[in-house]
C-alpha cells in the first residue's frame, strides 16, 4: 500500500476512503453552492422584473443610457474566458502542465479586461451623476420628480447586480492565479485535477449570470 504522504494518497483527506469518494463529496458541495447562488441571483432578477413592470418608462429611459457596445464587448470577452477556462480544465485532465497554466492565465487576462470595461462604465455613471444616493440626478436622462426616483431605483439594481457579478470575478481571479502557480509546480494530473474542474464550474456560472444580465439591463427597453 502506498504511503499516505506520497502519491495520490497524499491528496486524500483522512475522513474519505478513496479519491473517488472524496470527489463525490466535493461535487455535491459545489453543486449545492451553485444552487444557492442561482437562488440569490434569481431573487435579484425577480426584483428587477417587478420594478421594471411597475416603472417601465423610467426604467426604459435609464437603460438607454447604458453603452450597448461596451456591454457587447464584455459579453464577447466573457464567452472567450469560458472557452479558455474549459481548455484549462481539459489540459488539467490530460496532465498538460504548460497548457494548463497558459489557459488559466488567459482566463485571468480576459476576466481582468472585463473588469476594466466595467470601471469605464461605472466612471461614466459617476460623471453623469447616476450613482444612487444624495448626488443622484435625473438630468442626464431628462427625468425629474417621481420618474427620476424610479430611474434611481433602476441604477440601484444595475450597480447591485453588476457589482455583485464583478465581485464574483474579483474573487475568482486570485483563485485562478493560485491554480496557475500550483499547476506550474505539477500539483495536478489526470488522477487529480478537482480544484481546476470545480473552479471551472464556478467561472462558467459567473459567465452565465452575465449572459442574463446583458439583455436584461442593456437590450430590453
RAURKA-V479803 format. One record per backbone hydrogen bond with DSSP energy under -0.5 kcal/mol. CO is the residue of the C=O (numbers start at 1). NH is the residue of the N-H. If there is no record, write none. Layout:
# RAURKA-V479803
co: {CO;CO}
nh: {NH;NH}
This chain:
# RAURKA-V479803
co: {3;6;7;8;9;11;13;18;19;20;21;22;23;24;25;26;27;28;29;30;31;32;33;34;35;36;37;38;39;40;41;42;43;44;45;46;47;48;49;50;51;53;55;56;57;58;59;60;62;63;66;67;68;69;70;71;72;73;74;75;76;77;78;79;80;81;82;83;84;85;86;87;88;89;90;91;91;92;95;96;97;98;99;100;101;102;103;104;105;106;107;108;109;110;111;112;113;114;115;116;117;118;119;120;121;122;123;124;125;126;129;130;133;138;138;138;139;144;145;146;147;148;149;150;151;152;153;154;155;156;157;158;159;160;161;162;163;164;165;166;167;168;169;170;171;172;173;174;175;176;177;178;179;180;181;182;183;192;193;194;195;196;197;198;199;200;201;202;203;204;205;206;207;208;209;209;210;211;212;213;214;214;215;215;219}
nh: {6;9;10;11;12;13;16;22;23;24;25;26;27;28;29;30;31;32;33;34;35;36;37;38;39;40;41;42;43;44;45;46;47;48;49;50;51;52;53;54;55;56;59;60;61;62;63;64;65;66;68;71;72;73;74;75;76;77;78;79;80;81;82;83;84;85;86;87;88;89;90;91;92;93;94;95;96;95;97;100;101;102;103;104;105;106;107;108;109;110;111;112;113;114;115;116;117;118;119;120;121;122;123;124;125;126;127;128;130;129;137;132;136;141;142;143;142;147;149;150;151;152;153;154;155;156;157;158;159;160;161;162;163;164;165;166;167;168;169;170;171;172;173;174;175;176;177;178;179;180;181;182;183;184;185;187;186;189;197;198;199;200;201;202;203;204;205;206;207;208;209;210;211;212;212;213;214;215;216;217;218;219;219;220;221}
